[in-house]
Amino acid sequence: MMKTLIRTTVASLLLIAGAVRAEKAHSALQPQGMLKQHVIRLGLDTEFGIPLGNYADANSVGGGAVVTGEYGLIDMLSATMRIGFQAHVDRTIAGVSSHVNAIPVLFGAKYYASAERQGLFGAFEMGMFDLMSSVSRGTAAALTSNDVKFGLGLGLGVQQNQWNARVNVHSQDVGNFGSAMMITGGIGYQFAGL
């Protein structure tokens, strides 16, 4: 089921990227308009997250928002920063409810397939995840913990003008790599260039 979802998402992104590339004329090598190459682009992304593997036993689906920053280094490569919040609903198994909310603070790189910073892009990120866990049973007081972990991830997306759509796979704790995997997806908008 999850493999089918991932394949469908990747195929859709590739088709959208092809359509964007076919629509756009390749007359200029530099970006046009408000977002030129050597500026910091600020934006806001939405995220919908699904925990994978063992992580799904302690966490459920969630959503959030991420403030983004992107600085063009060369024609097709940017340095990125993303800071946000992901809230997750409770996962209840055998009367025990748990969830793990996260505050990601990530730094990385974004590589565009086109020098115009449009169409298909790939991303790599690493940084800190502030994981806020809560476990409760019945009417007893919830047990909570707050752990800061090092994580990393890969993403694939499509950029068109200031809008983007993106899918990421992150490990929110590299020390427990396979037990803290999360797939996220969402849309974003770059609203300012400094």
C-alpha positions as CSV (number, residue, x, y, z in Angstrom):
1,M,0.0,0.0,0.0
2,M,2.7,2.5,1.0
3,K,4.9,1.5,-2.0
4,T,2.0,2.2,-4.3
5,L,1.4,5.6,-2.7
6,I,5.0,6.6,-3.0
7,R,5.2,5.4,-6.7
8,T,2.0,7.3,-7.6
9,T,3.3,10.5,-5.9
10,V,6.7,10.3,-7.6
11,A,5.0,9.6,-11.0
12,S,2.6,12.5,-10.5
13,L,5.5,14.9,-9.6
14,L,7.4,13.8,-12.7
15,L,4.4,14.4,-15.0
16,I,3.8,17.8,-13.5
17,A,7.4,18.7,-13.9
18,G,7.3,17.7,-17.5
19,A,4.2,19.8,-18.1
20,V,5.8,22.8,-16.4
21,R,9.0,22.4,-18.4
22,A,7.0,22.1,-21.7
23,E,5.0,25.2,-20.9
24,K,8.0,27.4,-20.1
25,A,10.2,28.8,-22.8
26,H,13.9,28.4,-22.3
27,S,14.9,31.8,-23.5
28,A,16.6,33.1,-20.4
29,L,19.2,31.5,-18.2
30,Q,18.4,33.7,-15.1
31,P,15.2,33.8,-13.1
32,Q,12.9,36.7,-13.8
33,G,10.7,38.9,-11.6
34,M,10.7,39.3,-7.9
35,L,12.8,36.3,-7.0
36,K,16.2,36.8,-8.6
37,Q,19.2,34.5,-8.0
38,H,21.1,36.1,-5.2
39,V,18.3,37.0,-2.8
40,I,16.9,35.2,0.2
41,R,13.4,33.9,-0.7
42,L,11.0,33.6,2.2
43,G,8.0,31.3,2.1
44,L,5.5,29.2,4.0
45,D,4.9,25.5,3.4
46,T,2.0,23.4,4.6
47,E,2.8,19.8,5.6
48,F,0.8,16.6,6.0
49,G,2.8,13.8,7.7
50,I,2.4,10.0,7.9
51,P,4.7,8.0,10.2
52,L,6.3,4.9,8.7
53,G,7.2,1.5,10.2
54,N,7.6,1.2,14.0
55,Y,7.0,5.0,14.3
56,A,3.4,4.4,13.3
57,D,2.8,2.4,16.5
58,A,3.5,5.5,18.6
59,N,2.4,8.3,16.3
60,S,-0.4,9.0,13.9
61,V,-1.0,11.4,11.0
62,G,-0.5,15.1,11.5
63,G,-0.1,18.4,9.8
64,G,1.7,21.7,10.3
65,A,3.3,24.7,8.7
66,V,6.9,25.5,8.0
67,V,8.6,28.9,7.4
68,T,11.2,28.5,4.6
69,G,14.2,30.4,3.5
70,E,16.2,29.8,0.3
71,Y,19.4,31.5,-0.9
72,G,20.5,30.9,-4.5
73,L,24.2,29.8,-4.6
74,I,24.6,29.0,-8.3
75,D,22.2,28.7,-11.2
76,M,20.6,25.4,-10.1
77,L,21.6,25.1,-6.5
78,S,20.2,26.8,-3.4
79,A,20.9,26.7,0.4
80,T,17.8,26.2,2.4
81,M,16.4,26.6,5.9
82,R,13.1,25.3,7.2
83,I,11.6,25.9,10.7
84,G,8.1,24.8,11.6
85,F,5.7,22.8,13.8
86,Q,4.0,19.5,13.1
87,A,1.1,18.5,15.3
88,H,0.0,14.8,15.3
89,V,-3.3,13.2,16.5
90,D,-3.3,10.5,19.1
91,R,-2.6,6.9,18.1
92,T,-4.6,4.6,20.5
93,I,-3.7,1.0,20.9
94,A,-5.0,-1.2,23.7
95,G,-6.3,1.8,25.7
96,V,-3.0,3.7,25.5
97,S,-3.0,6.9,23.6
98,S,0.3,8.5,22.3
99,H,1.5,11.1,19.9
100,V,4.8,12.8,19.0
101,N,4.6,16.5,17.9
102,A,7.7,17.9,16.3
103,I,9.5,21.2,15.8
104,P,11.9,20.8,12.9
105,V,14.9,23.2,12.4
106,L,16.5,22.0,9.1
107,F,19.3,23.3,6.9
108,G,20.0,21.8,3.5
109,A,20.3,22.2,-0.2
110,K,17.8,22.3,-3.1
111,Y,18.9,21.3,-6.6
112,Y,16.7,22.3,-9.6
113,A,16.6,20.4,-12.8
114,S,16.4,23.7,-14.7
115,A,18.6,26.8,-14.5
116,E,15.4,28.8,-14.4
117,R,14.6,27.5,-10.9
118,Q,11.3,26.1,-12.2
119,G,10.1,22.5,-12.6
120,L,11.5,19.5,-10.8
121,F,13.8,19.8,-7.8
122,G,15.5,17.5,-5.3
123,A,16.3,18.5,-1.7
124,F,18.5,17.2,1.1
125,E,18.1,18.5,4.7
126,M,19.6,17.8,8.1
127,G,19.1,19.4,11.5
128,M,17.4,19.2,14.8
129,F,13.9,17.8,15.6
130,D,12.4,18.8,18.9
131,L,10.2,15.8,19.6
132,M,7.5,16.3,22.1
133,S,6.0,12.9,23.2
134,S,2.9,12.3,25.2
135,V,1.5,8.9,26.4
136,S,-1.7,8.6,28.4
137,R,-3.9,5.7,29.6
138,G,-7.6,6.3,30.6
139,T,-8.0,9.1,33.1
140,A,-4.4,9.0,34.4
141,A,-2.2,12.0,33.9
142,A,-0.2,11.9,30.6
143,L,3.5,11.2,30.7
144,T,5.4,13.6,28.5
145,S,8.9,14.0,27.3
146,N,10.8,16.5,25.2
147,D,13.8,15.2,23.2
148,V,16.0,17.0,20.8
149,K,17.3,14.7,18.1
150,F,19.4,15.0,15.0
151,G,17.6,14.1,11.8
152,L,17.9,14.1,8.0
153,G,15.8,13.7,4.9
154,L,15.4,13.8,1.2
155,G,12.7,15.5,-0.8
156,L,11.4,15.7,-4.4
157,G,9.2,18.5,-5.7
158,V,8.0,20.8,-8.4
159,Q,8.4,24.6,-8.4
160,Q,6.2,26.9,-10.6
161,N,6.7,30.6,-10.1
162,Q,6.3,31.2,-6.4
163,W,4.3,27.9,-5.8
164,N,5.7,24.5,-5.0
165,A,4.6,21.0,-4.2
166,R,6.9,18.7,-2.3
167,V,7.2,15.2,-0.8
168,N,9.9,14.4,1.8
169,V,11.1,11.3,3.7
170,H,12.7,12.2,7.0
171,S,14.3,10.2,9.8
172,Q,13.5,12.4,12.9
173,D,16.2,10.6,14.9
174,V,19.3,9.3,13.1
175,G,20.3,7.3,16.2
176,N,17.1,5.2,15.7
177,F,17.0,5.7,11.9
178,G,14.4,3.1,10.9
179,S,12.2,3.7,13.9
180,A,11.6,7.4,13.4
181,M,10.7,7.6,9.7
182,M,8.1,10.1,8.5
183,I,6.8,10.9,5.0
184,T,5.5,14.4,4.5
185,G,4.0,16.3,1.6
186,G,2.5,19.6,1.1
187,I,2.3,22.8,-0.9
188,G,4.2,26.1,-0.4
189,Y,4.3,29.7,-1.5
190,Q,7.4,32.0,-1.6
191,F,6.0,35.4,-0.6
192,A,9.0,37.6,-0.3
193,G,12.6,38.1,-1.6
194,L,15.1,40.1,0.4
